[in-house]
């Protein structure tokens, strides 16, 4: 029997290998896209200006969707929490500012959205 014989089982294995390779490429692409979108536009190149939370408490969200508002509640932040937002560079949508929580560490991201009116004490630390 020749090595070049193309049997149905060999064809299935090739098809399965292609499907697995395509699936892995898709997963890798989505992971890259997720990491890229976890940080608001413009935030990649400009470090956040130091600020603090001035409200008694404020909600911190993962993202802001136009026409919907803030989505993906992360946690509540309190007066004095160290935050970052560079005015004029990081976006503010309908009063929700793209911000960085300096008090939290770890994955997936410390970037999110908090009410702009709750940011103050610019450059205080």
N, C-alpha and C positions, 0 to 999 in steps of 0.2 A: 504494500500500500504506500502511496506517495505521500510525502509530507505536505504537499500542496493541496491535498483533498480538503474541500470546504464543506464540512458536515453541518447539519442543522444545529447541533449542540455548540460547535465552534462559532457559528454565526450568533447564537444567543449570547455566548460569553463576550464576544466583541461588542455586541449591542449593550450588554450590561456594563462593560468597562466604560464605554462612551457615556452612558447615562450617569454613572458614578462620577466620572470626570467633570461632566457638565454640572452636576449637582454641587460638587465641591467648589467649582469656579463660581457658581451662583452664590453660595454661602460666603465665600471669601469676598465677593463683590459687595454683598449686603452688609457684611461686617465693616468694610471700609466706608461705605456710605453712612452707616450708623455712627461711626466715630467722627466722620466729617461733619455730620449734621448736629452732633451733640454740642458743638460749640457755635454760638451765634456768628453770623457773618461779620467780618471785621475784627472779631475778637482774637483771631489767630496771630495777628501781627502787632497788636497794641496791648500792653499789660494793663490790667484794670487799675484805675485810680482808687486809692484807699478811701473807704467811707465806713460808716457804721449804720446800723438799723436804729432809727429814731422813734419808730412806733412802738407801742407796748408789745404788740405781737403782729406778725405779718405772715402770710402764706407764701411759700416758695414753690414754684411750679417748674416742670420740666421744659415746657414749650409754650409758645403763644401761636394760636392759629387765627388768622384774620377772619372776621365774621363769626367766630366762636368765642374767642377770648383765651385766657390761660387754661392750659390742660396739663394733666399728669401731676397732680399734687404730690410734692416730695415730702415736705415737713413744714413745721411752723418755726419761724425765727423770732427772736426777741430783742428788745432794746439792748444796744451795745454789741450785738453780734458784728464781727468784722466782715465787711463785704467789699466788693470792688465793682466799679462801673466807671468807664471813662466817658464823661459827658461829651457829646458831639461825635463820638466814634462808635460806641456800642449802641445798638438800636433801642428805641423806646416806642412801644406800640400801645396807643390808647392808655397811656399812663403806666404801662408795665415795662420795666427796664430789664434788659439782658444784664445779668449780674453774676458775679463769682463769689461763692461763699468761702472765705478764707479759713473759717473755723472748721470746716469738714474736710476730711481727707479720704482718698480712696476712689474706687470705681463705682459707677460708670462715669460720672462727671460732677463737678462742683458748679457747673454753669447751669443757670436757670433764669426764671423771671420772678421779680418781686415788684411791688408797687413803688414807682419812682418817688412818690411823696414820702416813703418810709426810709429813703436814703438821705444821709446828712453827715455832718462832721467830716467834710471832705479834707483829706490830707491830715487827719488828726492822729494817725498812728503810723 
